């Protein structure tokens, strides 16, 4: 395998390699997603048998359950970074004007803009004093 520095140099200088790298990272995110489901579905070692005289029976294996949760959370985090559009938590918000058109704006003179800002600040202070 080439070294990390070599990979970064190829990413900077080789357009075709860069495209393949992006595809490989998207496939890695898919693989992490699939692994998360496998981990969640695998209940082996979730329970332990105790054979003591006083506490015989089956009990939850908290350490194994917590480790599985960590493994899933790590894969979710990595998948969200590798393919944020598909696995990320962020939502895009688009603003449009009337009937889906452009948003109408008004240009204010610097004096009017300052006056409007001062009124907004005064209202905020008034609300804070009431609270």
C-alpha angles and dihedrals in degrees: 000000000000118000124263092253091055091051091052091049090051090049090054097044109029118066094189092050089049091055092049090048092053090050091048091051091050089052089049089055089052090051092050090051091052092047090052091057091048091051092048092050095047107093096171111129093013088116131045129198117232117203102185120128093241101034106031117153141063122313133180115266097228095181092056093045092050091047090052090050090051091049091051094045091050092052092047090051093049094046090051090054095044095047109013095169091059105030104018125108096225120108124205118227121201122197121206135174129235114330091001093299131127121304112256115231134189123214113226126202113245090254093052091046091052091047092051092047091048091052091050092050092047090052091050091051091048091052091048092052091051092051 
